[in-house]
């Protein structure tokens, strides 16, 4: 049976990729300054809650730097060796960030459990002031990534719910703002009741919250590493859309997977009789796949079906 092999291609690194460098730069500067300030206050006051938050903020700085480097690498053009480009670097950065956060949360919980035996005296007023500054820094930094994390930075808003790399940074910073809020509440409780055990309790609760957000990020990053169909893209709907195209009698070998945290690739075989599908068929199909399913890089192979009245070859 004769075959025509036609390609519908899109650049692995799309021209609408958002430039996250300004957001990463400002977030890193703000968090580095705050980590130094918070760690110093934690050591001075003996507050485990502040030290736990400072340690987590430090991992966030490392995570932001890693995510930033991955975003820059993903913007590089494809090469003869890396023919799809470097978008996978953003998936690896999100995966690494999730693992580091889970490890850090576990270490804080272990240390907090040891402190229950003899909780140190913590000056509630000082702790509260430092934590209030943390809310401002982390909430402000999170806003820098909010639109990218939810897909608003792209005209077609990728179906997996935005840039996973930016989402990782956004979730870290939102969790940190929640941590700082919890520390403020703990400090207020210590000032009102004198219960020093509130400090390690808050440290544990905050770490559990951080672990919860990191677990979702880990799950999504692992899905991407394993080439799972991106969240929000309905494979069955894509198959039905392809099958409904004029002249298509069958669809098979349909695969959809993420090239990175913002690009999606697809391959498929379309069975069409001889004479079906003009020169504009594939370009129009590419446009619709991008518009309907946020699929940026589609490779379509046309297989020519023999007409029933044709002799066997």
DOKOL-735713 format. One record per residue (C-alpha): residue in three letters; chain; x, y, z. Coordinates in steps of 0.25 Angstrom, whole numbers, plus 5000, padded with zeros to 4 digits. Example, Ala and Ser with C-alpha at 12.3 -4.5 7.8 and 13.67 -1.06 7.14 Angstrom:
<sites>
+------+-------+------+------+------+
: rest : kette :   px :   py :   pz :
+------+-------+------+------+------+
:  ala :     A : 5049 : 4982 : 5031 :
:  ser :     A : 5055 : 4996 : 5029 :
+------+-------+------+------+------+
</sites>
This chain:
<sites>
+------+-------+------+------+------+
: rest : kette :   px :   py :   pz :
+------+-------+------+------+------+
:  unk :     A : 5000 : 5000 : 5000 :
:  unk :     A : 5006 : 5013 : 4996 :
:  unk :     A : 5009 : 5024 : 5007 :
:  unk :     A : 5011 : 5039 : 5007 :
:  unk :     A : 5019 : 5043 : 5019 :
:  unk :     A : 5015 : 5058 : 5023 :
:  unk :     A : 5020 : 5065 : 5035 :
:  unk :     A : 5013 : 5076 : 5043 :
:  unk :     A : 5024 : 5083 : 5051 :
:  unk :     A : 5025 : 5094 : 5061 :
:  unk :     A : 5038 : 5099 : 5067 :
:  unk :     A : 5041 : 5091 : 5080 :
:  unk :     A : 5043 : 5105 : 5087 :
:  unk :     A : 5031 : 5113 : 5084 :
:  unk :     A : 5032 : 5127 : 5080 :
:  unk :     A : 5022 : 5131 : 5091 :
:  unk :     A : 5030 : 5125 : 5102 :
:  unk :     A : 5029 : 5135 : 5113 :
:  unk :     A : 5042 : 5142 : 5118 :
:  unk :     A : 5042 : 5138 : 5133 :
:  unk :     A : 5056 : 5144 : 5135 :
:  unk :     A : 5051 : 5157 : 5142 :
:  unk :     A : 5042 : 5150 : 5151 :
:  unk :     A : 5053 : 5140 : 5155 :
:  unk :     A : 5063 : 5151 : 5157 :
:  unk :     A : 5054 : 5159 : 5166 :
:  unk :     A : 5049 : 5147 : 5174 :
:  unk :     A : 5063 : 5142 : 5177 :
:  unk :     A : 5068 : 5156 : 5182 :
:  unk :     A : 5056 : 5158 : 5191 :
:  unk :     A : 5057 : 5144 : 5197 :
:  unk :     A : 5073 : 5144 : 5199 :
:  unk :     A : 5071 : 5157 : 5207 :
:  unk :     A : 5060 : 5151 : 5215 :
:  unk :     A : 5067 : 5138 : 5218 :
:  unk :     A : 5079 : 5145 : 5224 :
:  unk :     A : 5070 : 5154 : 5232 :
:  unk :     A : 5061 : 5142 : 5237 :
:  unk :     A : 5072 : 5133 : 5240 :
:  unk :     A : 5079 : 5143 : 5248 :
:  unk :     A : 5066 : 5146 : 5256 :
:  unk :     A : 5064 : 5131 : 5258 :
:  unk :     A : 5077 : 5129 : 5264 :
:  unk :     A : 5076 : 5141 : 5273 :
:  unk :     A : 5062 : 5137 : 5278 :
:  unk :     A : 5064 : 5122 : 5278 :
:  unk :     A : 5051 : 5121 : 5270 :
:  unk :     A : 5050 : 5107 : 5262 :
:  unk :     A : 5039 : 5112 : 5255 :
:  unk :     A : 5047 : 5124 : 5249 :
:  unk :     A : 5059 : 5115 : 5246 :
:  unk :     A : 5050 : 5105 : 5240 :
:  unk :     A : 5044 : 5115 : 5231 :
:  unk :     A : 5058 : 5121 : 5228 :
:  unk :     A : 5063 : 5107 : 5224 :
:  unk :     A : 5051 : 5105 : 5215 :
:  unk :     A : 5053 : 5119 : 5209 :
:  unk :     A : 5068 : 5115 : 5206 :
:  unk :     A : 5063 : 5103 : 5198 :
:  unk :     A : 5054 : 5112 : 5191 :
:  unk :     A : 5065 : 5121 : 5187 :
:  unk :     A : 5073 : 5109 : 5182 :
:  unk :     A : 5060 : 5104 : 5175 :
:  unk :     A : 5058 : 5118 : 5169 :
:  unk :     A : 5072 : 5118 : 5163 :
:  unk :     A : 5070 : 5104 : 5158 :
:  unk :     A : 5057 : 5107 : 5151 :
:  unk :     A : 5063 : 5120 : 5146 :
:  unk :     A : 5075 : 5112 : 5140 :
:  unk :     A : 5065 : 5102 : 5134 :
:  unk :     A : 5056 : 5113 : 5128 :
:  unk :     A : 5068 : 5119 : 5121 :
:  unk :     A : 5073 : 5106 : 5116 :
:  unk :     A : 5059 : 5103 : 5110 :
:  unk :     A : 5060 : 5115 : 5102 :
:  unk :     A : 5072 : 5111 : 5094 :
:  unk :     A : 5070 : 5106 : 5080 :
:  unk :     A : 5070 : 5091 : 5077 :
:  unk :     A : 5083 : 5085 : 5072 :
:  unk :     A : 5087 : 5073 : 5064 :
:  unk :     A : 5088 : 5064 : 5076 :
:  unk :     A : 5076 : 5070 : 5084 :
:  unk :     A : 5067 : 5071 : 5073 :
:  unk :     A : 5055 : 5075 : 5082 :
:  unk :     A : 5062 : 5086 : 5089 :
:  unk :     A : 5064 : 5086 : 5104 :
:  unk :     A : 5050 : 5088 : 5109 :
:  unk :     A : 5052 : 5075 : 5118 :
:  unk :     A : 5061 : 5083 : 5127 :
:  unk :     A : 5049 : 5090 : 5133 :
:  unk :     A : 5043 : 5077 : 5136 :
:  unk :     A : 5055 : 5072 : 5143 :
:  unk :     A : 5056 : 5085 : 5151 :
:  unk :     A : 5042 : 5084 : 5156 :
:  unk :     A : 5045 : 5069 : 5160 :
:  unk :     A : 5057 : 5073 : 5167 :
:  unk :     A : 5050 : 5084 : 5174 :
:  unk :     A : 5039 : 5075 : 5179 :
:  unk :     A : 5049 : 5065 : 5184 :
:  unk :     A : 5057 : 5075 : 5192 :
:  unk :     A : 5045 : 5081 : 5198 :
:  unk :     A : 5040 : 5068 : 5203 :
:  unk :     A : 5054 : 5065 : 5209 :
:  unk :     A : 5054 : 5078 : 5216 :
:  unk :     A : 5040 : 5077 : 5222 :
:  unk :     A : 5044 : 5063 : 5227 :
:  unk :     A : 5056 : 5069 : 5234 :
:  unk :     A : 5049 : 5080 : 5241 :
:  unk :     A : 5038 : 5071 : 5246 :
:  unk :     A : 5049 : 5062 : 5252 :
:  unk :     A : 5055 : 5074 : 5259 :
:  unk :     A : 5042 : 5079 : 5264 :
:  unk :     A : 5039 : 5066 : 5270 :
:  unk :     A : 5052 : 5066 : 5278 :
:  unk :     A : 5048 : 5080 : 5283 :
:  unk :     A : 5035 : 5076 : 5290 :
:  unk :     A : 5044 : 5071 : 5302 :
:  unk :     A : 5049 : 5084 : 5305 :
:  unk :     A : 5044 : 5096 : 5297 :
:  unk :     A : 5053 : 5108 : 5298 :
:  unk :     A : 5048 : 5122 : 5302 :
:  unk :     A : 5043 : 5129 : 5289 :
:  unk :     A : 5041 : 5145 : 5289 :
:  unk :     A : 5028 : 5145 : 5282 :
:  unk :     A : 5028 : 5160 : 5278 :
:  unk :     A : 5041 : 5159 : 5271 :
:  unk :     A : 5037 : 5146 : 5264 :
:  unk :     A : 5024 : 5152 : 5260 :
:  unk :     A : 5031 : 5164 : 5253 :
:  unk :     A : 5040 : 5155 : 5245 :
:  unk :     A : 5029 : 5147 : 5241 :
:  unk :     A : 5021 : 5159 : 5236 :
:  unk :     A : 5032 : 5163 : 5227 :
:  unk :     A : 5032 : 5149 : 5222 :
:  unk :     A : 5018 : 5150 : 5218 :
:  unk :     A : 5021 : 5162 : 5210 :
:  unk :     A : 5033 : 5156 : 5203 :
:  unk :     A : 5027 : 5143 : 5199 :
:  unk :     A : 5014 : 5148 : 5195 :
:  unk :     A : 5020 : 5158 : 5186 :
:  unk :     A : 5029 : 5148 : 5180 :
:  unk :     A : 5018 : 5139 : 5177 :
:  unk :     A : 5010 : 5149 : 5170 :
:  unk :     A : 5022 : 5150 : 5160 :
:  unk :     A : 5019 : 5136 : 5155 :
:  unk :     A : 5004 : 5135 : 5157 :
:  unk :     A : 5000 : 5137 : 5143 :
:  unk :     A : 5011 : 5128 : 5137 :
:  unk :     A : 5007 : 5117 : 5147 :
:  unk :     A : 4992 : 5117 : 5143 :
:  unk :     A : 4995 : 5118 : 5128 :
:  unk :     A : 4992 : 5133 : 5126 :
:  unk :     A : 5005 : 5136 : 5120 :
:  unk :     A : 5002 : 5129 : 5107 :
:  unk :     A : 4991 : 5133 : 5097 :
:  unk :     A : 4987 : 5118 : 5097 :
:  unk :     A : 4989 : 5115 : 5111 :
:  unk :     A : 4994 : 5101 : 5111 :
:  unk :     A : 4985 : 5091 : 5115 :
:  unk :     A : 4993 : 5085 : 5126 :
:  unk :     A : 4990 : 5097 : 5134 :
:  unk :     A : 5002 : 5107 : 5132 :
:  unk :     A : 5017 : 5105 : 5132 :
:  unk :     A : 5020 : 5094 : 5142 :
:  unk :     A : 5034 : 5100 : 5145 :
:  unk :     A : 5027 : 5114 : 5149 :
:  unk :     A : 5016 : 5107 : 5156 :
:  unk :     A : 5027 : 5100 : 5165 :
:  unk :     A : 5033 : 5114 : 5168 :
:  unk :     A : 5019 : 5119 : 5171 :
:  unk :     A : 5015 : 5108 : 5180 :
:  unk :     A : 5027 : 5109 : 5188 :
:  unk :     A : 5025 : 5124 : 5190 :
:  unk :     A : 5011 : 5123 : 5194 :
:  unk :     A : 5014 : 5112 : 5204 :
:  unk :     A : 5025 : 5121 : 5210 :
:  unk :     A : 5015 : 5132 : 5211 :
:  unk :     A : 5005 : 5122 : 5218 :
:  unk :     A : 5017 : 5118 : 5227 :
:  unk :     A : 5020 : 5132 : 5231 :
:  unk :     A : 5005 : 5134 : 5234 :
:  unk :     A : 5005 : 5122 : 5243 :
:  unk :     A : 5018 : 5127 : 5250 :
:  unk :     A : 5011 : 5140 : 5253 :
:  unk :     A : 4999 : 5133 : 5259 :
:  unk :     A : 5008 : 5124 : 5268 :
:  unk :     A : 5016 : 5137 : 5273 :
:  unk :     A : 5002 : 5143 : 5276 :
:  unk :     A : 4999 : 5130 : 5284 :
:  unk :     A : 5012 : 5130 : 5291 :
:  unk :     A : 5010 : 5145 : 5295 :
:  unk :     A : 4996 : 5142 : 5300 :
:  unk :     A : 4998 : 5129 : 5307 :
:  unk :     A : 5013 : 5127 : 5309 :
:  unk :     A : 5012 : 5113 : 5303 :
:  unk :     A : 5025 : 5111 : 5297 :
:  unk :     A : 5021 : 5098 : 5291 :
:  unk :     A : 5013 : 5105 : 5281 :
:  unk :     A : 5027 : 5108 : 5273 :
:  unk :     A : 5030 : 5094 : 5270 :
:  unk :     A : 5015 : 5091 : 5267 :
:  unk :     A : 5015 : 5102 : 5257 :
:  unk :     A : 5028 : 5097 : 5251 :
:  unk :     A : 5021 : 5083 : 5249 :
:  unk :     A : 5008 : 5088 : 5243 :
:  unk :     A : 5016 : 5097 : 5234 :
:  unk :     A : 5025 : 5086 : 5229 :
:  unk :     A : 5013 : 5077 : 5226 :
:  unk :     A : 5006 : 5088 : 5218 :
:  unk :     A : 5019 : 5089 : 5210 :
:  unk :     A : 5020 : 5074 : 5208 :
:  unk :     A : 5006 : 5074 : 5203 :
:  unk :     A : 5008 : 5085 : 5192 :
:  unk :     A : 5022 : 5078 : 5188 :
:  unk :     A : 5015 : 5064 : 5187 :
:  unk :     A : 5006 : 5070 : 5176 :
:  unk :     A : 5017 : 5076 : 5169 :
:  unk :     A : 5025 : 5063 : 5170 :
:  unk :     A : 5014 : 5055 : 5164 :
:  unk :     A : 5012 : 5064 : 5152 :
:  unk :     A : 5027 : 5065 : 5150 :
:  unk :     A : 5028 : 5050 : 5150 :
:  unk :     A : 5016 : 5049 : 5140 :
:  unk :     A : 5024 : 5058 : 5131 :
:  unk :     A : 5037 : 5050 : 5132 :
:  unk :     A : 5029 : 5038 : 5128 :
:  unk :     A : 5023 : 5044 : 5116 :
:  unk :     A : 5009 : 5044 : 5121 :
:  unk :     A : 4998 : 5051 : 5114 :
:  unk :     A : 4998 : 5065 : 5120 :
:  unk :     A : 4987 : 5069 : 5130 :
:  unk :     A : 4976 : 5076 : 5123 :
:  unk :     A : 4978 : 5070 : 5110 :
:  unk :     A : 4967 : 5059 : 5106 :
:  unk :     A : 4974 : 5049 : 5098 :
:  unk :     A : 4960 : 5043 : 5094 :
:  unk :     A : 4955 : 5056 : 5090 :
:  unk :     A : 4968 : 5058 : 5081 :
:  unk :     A : 4966 : 5045 : 5075 :
:  unk :     A : 4951 : 5048 : 5071 :
:  unk :     A : 4955 : 5061 : 5066 :
:  unk :     A : 4965 : 5055 : 5056 :
:  unk :     A : 4956 : 5044 : 5052 :
:  unk :     A : 4945 : 5054 : 5049 :
:  unk :     A : 4954 : 5061 : 5039 :
:  unk :     A : 4949 : 5060 : 5024 :
:  unk :     A : 4954 : 5048 : 5017 :
:  unk :     A : 4960 : 5041 : 5030 :
:  unk :     A : 4955 : 5027 : 5031 :
:  unk :     A : 4964 : 5023 : 5043 :
:  unk :     A : 4973 : 5028 : 5054 :
:  unk :     A : 4984 : 5020 : 5060 :
:  unk :     A : 4998 : 5021 : 5068 :
:  unk :     A : 4993 : 5034 : 5074 :
:  unk :     A : 5003 : 5039 : 5085 :
:  unk :     A : 5003 : 5052 : 5093 :
:  unk :     A : 5014 : 5056 : 5102 :
:  unk :     A : 5021 : 5068 : 5108 :
:  unk :     A : 5033 : 5073 : 5102 :
:  unk :     A : 5035 : 5082 : 5114 :
:  unk :     A : 5027 : 5090 : 5124 :
:  unk :     A : 5021 : 5098 : 5113 :
:  unk :     A : 5021 : 5091 : 5100 :
:  unk :     A : 5013 : 5078 : 5096 :
:  unk :     A : 5016 : 5069 : 5085 :
:  unk :     A : 5008 : 5059 : 5077 :
:  unk :     A : 5009 : 5048 : 5067 :
:  unk :     A : 4998 : 5041 : 5059 :
:  unk :     A : 4995 : 5032 : 5047 :
:  unk :     A : 4983 : 5036 : 5039 :
:  unk :     A : 4978 : 5026 : 5029 :
:  unk :     A : 4972 : 5034 : 5017 :
:  unk :     A : 4968 : 5029 : 5003 :
:  unk :     A : 4976 : 5033 : 4990 :
:  unk :     A : 4972 : 5047 : 4986 :
:  unk :     A : 4967 : 5052 : 5000 :
:  unk :     A : 4974 : 5063 : 5007 :
:  unk :     A : 4979 : 5075 : 4999 :
:  unk :     A : 4992 : 5084 : 5001 :
:  unk :     A : 4985 : 5092 : 5012 :
:  unk :     A : 4980 : 5080 : 5020 :
:  unk :     A : 4992 : 5078 : 5029 :
:  unk :     A : 4995 : 5093 : 5032 :
:  unk :     A : 4980 : 5095 : 5036 :
:  unk :     A : 4980 : 5083 : 5044 :
:  unk :     A : 4993 : 5088 : 5051 :
:  unk :     A : 4986 : 5101 : 5054 :
:  unk :     A : 4973 : 5094 : 5060 :
:  unk :     A : 4982 : 5085 : 5069 :
:  unk :     A : 4989 : 5097 : 5075 :
:  unk :     A : 4976 : 5105 : 5077 :
:  unk :     A : 4967 : 5093 : 5082 :
:  unk :     A : 4977 : 5085 : 5090 :
:  unk :     A : 4990 : 5094 : 5092 :
:  unk :     A : 4998 : 5084 : 5084 :
:  unk :     A : 5010 : 5092 : 5079 :
:  unk :     A : 5018 : 5081 : 5071 :
:  unk :     A : 5010 : 5071 : 5063 :
:  unk :     A : 5015 : 5060 : 5054 :
:  unk :     A : 5005 : 5054 : 5045 :
:  unk :     A : 5007 : 5042 : 5036 :
:  unk :     A : 4997 : 5040 : 5025 :
:  unk :     A : 4994 : 5026 : 5021 :
:  unk :     A : 4987 : 5024 : 5008 :
:  unk :     A : 4976 : 5014 : 5008 :
:  unk :     A : 4973 : 5005 : 4996 :
:  unk :     A : 4959 : 5007 : 4990 :
:  unk :     A : 4950 : 4995 : 4990 :
:  unk :     A : 4950 : 4994 : 4975 :
:  unk :     A : 4965 : 4995 : 4973 :
:  unk :     A : 4972 : 4982 : 4970 :
:  unk :     A : 4981 : 4976 : 4980 :
:  unk :     A : 4996 : 4979 : 4979 :
+------+-------+------+------+------+
</sites>
